[in-house]
Amino acid sequence: MGLKLRKIVIIGAGHVGTMCGLSLMYRGEVDDLVYIDIDREKAYSQALDLDDAVSLLPHQITVRTGDYGDVEDADVIVMAAGVSRLPGQTRLDMLDDSIRIMKEVASHMQGLHIPGILISISNPADIVADYLRKQLDLPKNRCFSTGTSLDSCRLRRILSQKMHLDRSSIQAFVMGEHGDSQMIPFSAVHISGKPLLQWMKDDTVRYGKLDLVQIEEETANAGHEVIEGKGSTEFGIGIALSEIVRSIFHDSKKVLPVSPLLEGEYGQYGIHAGVPCIIGKDGIEQVIEISLTDKEKEKFENSCGVIREYISHIS
């Protein structure tokens, strides 16, 4: 019996798509990496550049360009096509351009057999995932976005810096929109099993003055800060994507904050929003519902309302 090679198709060969590919290659999570882009010359050049790196990696990888027929036997499809976010622009400001691009991409994929898992990175992430799931008629467990996975990494970085504690000791999720309306359930943040709010209460000298409002603002604005300085984000999302793929290929059942279709969880119906989920070989295996305070519930509902409002504008 032949060994099944892990095939990943990345649609979009820009900064984000290329960094996702490099992260997957470096971590040994792909055997056959295929790029599709409307700019075929750029896709070829990016694939060639990445292929040069294979010689110094400890595993064999094929890196190439392809066409939409490649999605029919891909294990994972990464949607990274789109326009770059401009300084001062919100992810939601990109909606019209993103949907125009997604309509074009979806037109090439409609009618194809898509057995793999589609993970969307393109912004606005929650809305694009919803659009693609509907257009391609994909099951909810096999079509989702990276959601608030990158935002959660940013939150852990900020908490680590302010508390002078190792990031790996911090368990924290950002929820809601991958965008400005996101929220942090601070009541569910733990450091080595101890609630953050208890740390603040027990050691007022070191942690009592933590400004949770400021932390929430810094987390939401982190992407803007990167784009103001260098024009795009790429490294963080590349690693976040590879962590999701790793959990799929290894059936790790890791809990990660991605953006699945909600069908009653947290009282929300018919939208994609960032929530903690168990990720395994079948994609989204379970949405984890954590206890929220009344104020946190209100903030999450408000964020979902923003997503729902923008979905209603899509023609």
Residue pairs with C-beta under 8 A, 6 or more apart in sequence:
5 31
5 32
6 29
6 30
6 31
6 32
6 75
6 76
6 249
7 30
7 31
7 32
7 34
7 70
7 73
7 74
7 75
7 76
8 21
8 24
8 29
8 30
8 32
8 33
8 34
8 74
8 75
8 76
8 77
8 78
8 245
9 34
9 35
9 36
9 66
9 70
9 71
9 74
9 76
9 77
9 78
9 116
10 17
10 20
10 21
10 33
10 34
10 35
10 36
10 77
10 78
10 80
11 17
11 36
11 37
11 77
11 78
11 79
11 80
11 81
11 105
12 36
12 37
12 78
12 79
12 80
12 81
12 82
12 122
13 35
13 36
13 37
13 39
13 42
13 43
13 46
13 47
14 37
14 80
14 81
14 82
14 84
14 232
15 84
15 232
15 234
16 80
16 121
16 232
16 233
16 234
16 237
16 238
17 35
17 37
17 46
17 78
17 80
17 81
17 121
18 46
18 50
18 234
19 234
19 235
19 237
19 238
20 78
20 80
20 121
20 237
20 238
20 241
20 242
21 30
21 33
21 35
21 46
21 50
21 63
22 50
22 53
22 238
23 238
23 239
23 241
23 242
24 30
24 33
24 241
24 242
24 245
25 33
25 50
25 53
25 54
25 57
25 61
25 63
26 57
27 242
27 246
28 57
28 58
28 59
29 242
29 245
29 246
29 249
30 61
30 245
31 60
31 61
31 62
32 61
32 62
32 64
33 47
33 50
33 61
33 62
33 63
33 64
34 64
34 65
34 66
34 70
34 74
35 43
35 46
35 47
35 63
35 64
35 65
35 66
36 43
36 65
36 66
36 67
36 68
36 70
37 43
37 46
37 65
37 81
38 81
38 104
40 65
43 65
44 65
47 63
47 64
47 65
48 63
50 63
51 63
51 64
54 60
54 61
54 63
68 108
68 109
68 112
69 112
71 77
71 109
71 112
71 114
71 116
72 112
72 113
72 114
72 115
73 115
73 116
74 116
75 116
75 117
75 248
75 249
76 116
76 117
76 118
76 119
76 245
76 248
77 114
77 116
77 117
77 118
77 119
78 119
78 120
78 121
78 241
79 102
79 105
79 118
79 119
79 120
79 121
79 122
79 128
79 132
80 121
80 122
81 101
81 102
81 105
81 122
82 94
82 97
82 98
82 101
82 122
82 123
82 128
83 94
83 97
83 98
83 101
84 231
84 232
85 91
85 93
85 94
85 123
85 223
85 227
85 232
86 227
87 224
87 227
87 228
87 231
88 224
88 228
90 179
90 180
91 123
91 124
91 125
91 178
91 179
91 180
92 124
92 127
92 179
92 180
92 306
92 310
94 123
94 124
95 124
95 127
95 310
95 313
95 314
98 122
98 123
98 124
98 127
98 128
99 127
99 128
99 131
99 314
101 122
102 122
102 128
102 131
102 132
102 135
103 135
106 131
106 132
106 135
106 136
109 136
110 135
110 136
114 136
114 138
116 142
117 142
117 143
117 248
117 283
118 132
118 133
118 136
118 138
118 142
118 143
118 144
119 144
119 145
119 146
119 241
119 244
119 245
120 128
120 129
120 132
120 143
120 144
120 145
120 146
121 145
121 146
121 237
121 241
122 128
123 178
123 179
124 177
124 178
124 179
124 310
125 145
125 146
125 147
125 178
125 259
126 145
126 147
126 177
126 178
126 179
126 259
126 271
126 272
126 273
126 274
126 307
127 272
127 307
127 310
127 311
127 314
128 145
129 143
129 144
129 145
129 259
129 272
130 261
130 271
130 272
130 311
131 314
132 138
132 143
133 140
133 143
133 261
133 272
136 143
140 260
140 261
140 263
140 284
141 260
141 282
141 283
141 284
141 285
142 282
142 283
142 284
143 261
143 283
144 258
144 259
144 260
144 261
144 272
144 277
144 283
144 284
145 178
145 258
145 259
145 272
146 178
146 237
146 240
146 241
146 244
146 258
146 259
147 178
147 257
147 258
147 259
147 260
147 272
147 273
147 274
147 275
148 173
148 174
148 175
148 176
148 178
148 182
148 257
148 258
148 259
148 274
149 240
149 243
149 244
149 256
149 257
149 258
149 274
150 178
150 223
150 233
150 236
150 237
150 240
151 174
151 178
151 182
151 219
151 220
151 222
151 257
151 274
152 172
152 173
152 174
152 257
153 236
153 239
153 240
154 174
154 219
154 222
154 223
154 236
155 172
155 173
155 174
155 184
155 215
155 219
156 167
156 170
156 172
157 167
158 215
158 218
158 219
158 222
159 165
159 167
159 170
159 172
159 189
159 191
159 196
159 215
160 166
160 167
160 170
162 210
162 215
163 191
163 199
163 206
163 207
163 210
165 191
169 191
169 192
170 189
170 190
170 191
171 189
171 190
171 191
172 184
172 188
172 189
172 190
172 196
173 184
173 185
173 188
173 257
173 274
173 275
173 276
173 290
174 182
174 183
174 184
174 219
174 257
174 274
175 182
175 183
175 184
175 185
175 257
175 273
175 274
175 275
175 276
175 300
175 303
176 182
176 183
176 273
176 274
176 299
176 300
176 303
176 304
176 307
177 273
177 274
177 303
177 304
177 306
177 307
178 259
178 274
179 220
179 306
180 220
181 302
181 303
181 306
181 307
182 219
182 220
182 274
182 303
183 216
183 296
183 299
183 300
183 302
183 303
184 212
184 215
184 216
184 219
185 290
185 292
185 293
185 296
185 300
186 196
186 197
186 212
186 296
187 195
187 197
187 291
187 292
187 293
187 296
188 290
188 291
188 292
189 195
189 196
189 197
190 196
191 199
199 207
200 207
200 208
200 210
201 208
223 233
226 232
226 233
227 233
243 254
243 256
244 256
244 258
244 279
246 252
246 254
247 253
247 254
247 256
247 279
247 280
248 279
248 280
248 281
248 283
249 281
251 280
251 281
252 279
252 280
253 278
253 279
253 280
253 285
254 278
254 279
255 276
255 277
255 278
255 279
255 288
256 276
256 277
256 279
257 274
257 275
257 276
257 277
258 274
258 275
258 277
258 279
258 284
259 272
259 273
259 274
259 275
260 272
260 275
260 277
260 284
260 287
261 270
261 271
261 272
262 268
262 269
262 270
262 271
262 272
262 273
262 275
262 287
262 304
263 269
263 270
265 275
265 287
265 289
266 273
266 275
266 289
266 292
266 297
266 300
266 304
267 297
267 301
268 301
268 304
270 308
271 304
271 307
271 308
271 311
272 307
273 300
273 303
273 304
273 307
275 287
275 288
275 289
276 287
276 288
276 290
277 284
277 285
277 286
277 287
277 288
278 284
278 285
278 286
278 288
279 285
292 300
